[in-house]
Amino acid sequence: MKSTTKPTSKPASKPAAKPAAAKPERLDPRYSTASINPLTPRYLSVVAHERGYDTASLCRGLGFTAEDLNQPNFKISYRQGSMMIRRGQKLIGDTGLGLAVGSRQTLVSWGLVGFGMMTCATLGEASEMGIHYQKGAGSLIHIAMELRGQQVAILADPQFYDPDIEMFLIEEAFSSMVNIVRHLVGPQFTPSAIELVYQPPPHAAIYDTIFRCPVRFGCSRNRLITDVNWMNYPLPTYDPLVAKTAIKLIEENLTVEQEKVDLSTTIERAIRDNLKDLPSLQSIAATLNIGERTLRRRLNDAGFSYQGLLESVRKSRALELLSHSKFSVADVAAETGFKDVRNFRRAFKRWTGVAPTEIRE
């Protein structure tokens, strides 16, 4: 039966535009600086080829070709890498693509950094080397390690608020880490647990196959947790002389631009790990064994400021948590170091131009 309801004269309202805050911060010089080893795009290309897709289409118009990804010392920017990942997800689908890309990697894949890790005395030393030179190994996110009693946690934080590829990046990071550790100590390695900020994806069962440990979703941080005893595991390929050679080669391979990026990343990590009890620039300088004035000058020369990095970390963390409905605005304010929710709302409006609640609409 045909409806007799008359249409209203008022036109239907258009869907609200997505807030600009949902996009990565393109004004950050690290967004477009070509300083990253193209490890992830290279293995994304490998997975695409194995599944019968045209790899040339993944790179077209991005400023490089699939062949460039296999050239020594070739570097890409975060912008280029993230765009290629989006294309990969659209072309192949996102049913565990990050897990597939990460699981294809070996120590050799990590280049000089992987070679250096092989020469370390213990898994703990190898892990510290991998984290210290993570950009040289091709990381597109921030990786850190912390001791938690009898456990060690590897933390993975997005470098930019990029919800379209957040799950891919975390999947790729943790699956590659587990695969690398198994190459170092043997297939018997199993994490104690995996904690993830996002909710269970449709392909959650694949996590059990790869990690072989409890996987918890909807947590406050992305963590890979393992028993601290694994850090003392001796590596059979240990060679102190070759280890020094590897470090020398890695250091020589770092560019001046990379050193600037590493400086800002180091300070952001110190802020991120202590958001509820913010460190001063003076205390950060002390941990780096340099003076506060020297650190401030180096930051200024690199185009950064302590306050700017602090606000960048707070903004990214707030956007990450707000994109998952489990966390209230008050929770997010506390997690980002604000003791007063009103101050958080004002700061968030200044950063993004919208209220925290609008991000979820």
C-alpha positions, 0 to 999 in steps of 0.5 A: 500500500502506497504511503499517503504521508506528505513530504515536509517542505523542510529539506532533509538535513545533510550528514554532519561533516567529519571533524577536521580533527579526525585527520593526521596533523599535516603541519607536523614536519614529521608527517611529510619528511622522508626519513622512514625505512619503507619496510611496511610498504615493501611487505604490503607489496609482497603480500599483495603480489602473493595474493595476485594483486597489481602492486604497481597500483599501490604506489602510483602517484605517491612519488615512488614505484614498487621497485624503489621500495627495494632500493638501498637507503630509499626512504619514505614519509609517514604520509606516503606510507599511510596512503599506500596502506589505505590503498592496500586495505581497499584493494585487498580488504582489511581482514587481518592484513596488518597481521599478514604483513607483520608475520612475513617479516624476519630479522633480515627484513629489518636490515642493519637493525635486524643484523645488529639485534642478532649480535646482541648477548641477550633478547633484552639487549636485542629488544633495546636495540630494536626500539632505539633504532626503530625508525631505521627498522621501518616503524610507522608508530612509536614503540617503547618498553617498560618493566612492570614487576615480573613482566615487560611490556612493549607499548605501541602508540600511533604517531598520528591520529589515523583511525583508518589504519590504526588497527593495521599498524598495531597488528603489523607491529606486534605480529612482526615483533613476535615473529622476530623474537621467534627467529631469535630464540625459537618458536617456543616464544609466546607472549603472556598477553596482548592488550589492544585499545580497539574492539575485537575485529571480525578476524579476531580468531587470527590473533589466537593463531599468531600470538598463542596467548590471551588477547584483550580488547578495549584496553587503555593502551596497546601492549605486548606483555611477556615474562621478564625472564625472556629478557635474559635469554642468551642469543646463540649468534652473540658476537661483541665485535660484530655488534660494535660494527653493526651499531657503527653502520647503523649510526652512519646510516642515520641522516641529520634529518633523522636525528631531529626526528629522533630527538622529538620522538624521545621527548614525546615518549617521555611525555607519553609515558608520564602524562599523569605526572608530566616531566619538565624539560629540565628532567628530560634533559637530565636523562639525556645527559645534556643541559636544559638550554642545550636541549631547548636550542636543539628542539628549536633548531629542529622546528619544535618546542616542548609545549608544542610536543606536549600538546601534540601528545595530549591531542593524539592520545585524546583522539585515540581514546575518544574514538573508542566509546568505552572511555568517557570524557572524564576518563580521557581528561584524566588519561591525558593529564588534566585534573579538571575536565573543564580545562580539558574541554577548553584545550580540546576545543583549541586543538581541534575546533570541536568539543570532545563529544563531537568526535563521536558523532 
